[in-house]
Amino acid sequence: MDVLRLPASFEILQWHLHLSMSESISYCIEPLTAVGQMRECVEIQRRAWGFSDEDLLPARMLVVCSKIGGQVFGALDPSGKILGFLNAFPALCEGEVYLHSQMMGVLPEYQNLGIGRRLKLAQREEALTRGISRIEWTFDPFEVRNAYFNIERLGTTCRRFHVDTYGTTSSQLQAGLPTDRLVAEWHLDSARVKSRLDSMPGSWKRSSELMFLEIPLDIATIRSKEPEQAFRLQLAFRERCLHLLAQGYCITQFETDPGSRQARYSLERYSPSILNS
């Protein structure tokens, strides 16, 4: 596979961040290929996750990724500064080529402004132009913002759970706890994904036969102040989730309840028709 070259049908889109009533900043989503750009992405990893050197994805690996049929996209401001990035490696499973999206990070001062979503949309569009219909990635099931974004905004589903994927990491977000991960499956051209991208969250039909998994909204506080309690919550979730997935259930919905300070995953029996819902 060659270095990523975007076909003529792929647009380099310009967007505007509204930082306040008095200022805004333009940015565009572009593929990254230069070594200097990859080094900026390494620094974003330090700032977004607080990683030590041993847990960073190095610049040379990002360079390789961009040359072997993977993806490295950046959100660049008019000066060329990278505000956020994502990367994905080509992958193969049971004869099917797909992309494994490993990292997406945005500088702390530019988070919650929609950059992550624009990066994912560019990733999807480019993959589809190459005939790639599936992208997967893993995420911490206790990170509420990521779960909501992945499932409700992008339309992913989850049928697999990896126990302690990376071992203990230096990330401040993980607080030394096991790195359990759900696997998000993004079926790019499915009716499910198209409906999520085109609709407001919650505007689609929900199944009446569901199982549920609850997590606290304030896991960061619990990890910081009561790490043993956080560990117990994580183990209980792991056991219940593995059991339901082994029974053929699939995570299809996610919602939060600020009143009870809880969030909830909804699971239903998996069938291919889920991708059409």
C-alpha positions, 0 to 999 in steps of 0.5 A: 500500500502507498502513502495516503493520497486523497482522491479527488472526491475527498474535500479538505474542509474548513471549519471555524471554532467559536472560542468566545463571543469575541473571537474564533479560529479557523481550522482545516482537516488534512492528512499529515505526512511531514515528520515535524507534524508527527512530532507535534502529534506526539506532544499532543499525546503528552498534553491530552493524556499526560503520558510518559515517554514509554506510553507515547506513540512515537513520531516514526510510527506515525510516519510509517502509518501514513505510508502503509495504507493507514491514516494520520489526520490533523486539524490545522489552524491557519498558521499550521499548528496542529490542534488535534490528530487521529491515526489508524493502522490497516488491519486484517481479520477473517479476510476483511481489510479494515482500519484500527483507529488507535489514537485521537487527541485534541489539545486541552484548550481546544477540547469540546469544540467539535474537532474530534467529530470533524476528524472522525468524519474525515476519517470515515469519508477517506476510508469509504473512498478506498472501499473500506467499510469498517473502522474499529477502536477501543475505549475506556467504558468508564469514560462517559464522554467518549462512550456517548460520542462513540455510540450515540453521535457516531453510531458504533456498536460494541460486541467485544471487551478486552481485559487490561489491554495495555496493563498499567499505564502512565496516563493520569486519566487511568489512575493506575487501574487496569486498562479494560477496553470496549471495542467500538465497531464503526460500520461506515456505510450502514443505515445505523451510522448514517442515521446517527450522523444525520440526526440529533441523539435520541431521535431514533427508534429504541428496542424494548428488549434491553439489558443494562450496565450502569456506571457512575458519572463521576468516575474521575473523582472516585478514581482520585479519592477512592481508588479501591472503590473505583477498582471494585466498580471496574471489576463488577462492570467487567464481569457483568459485561463479559457475561452479557457479551458472551450471551450474544448481547451487543451494546447499542445505546448509551445515556446519562442521568444527571439526577442519579449521577449515573450513566447507562449502557443498553444492550440487545441481542445481536443480529445484523439487522442492528446495523439497519436500525 
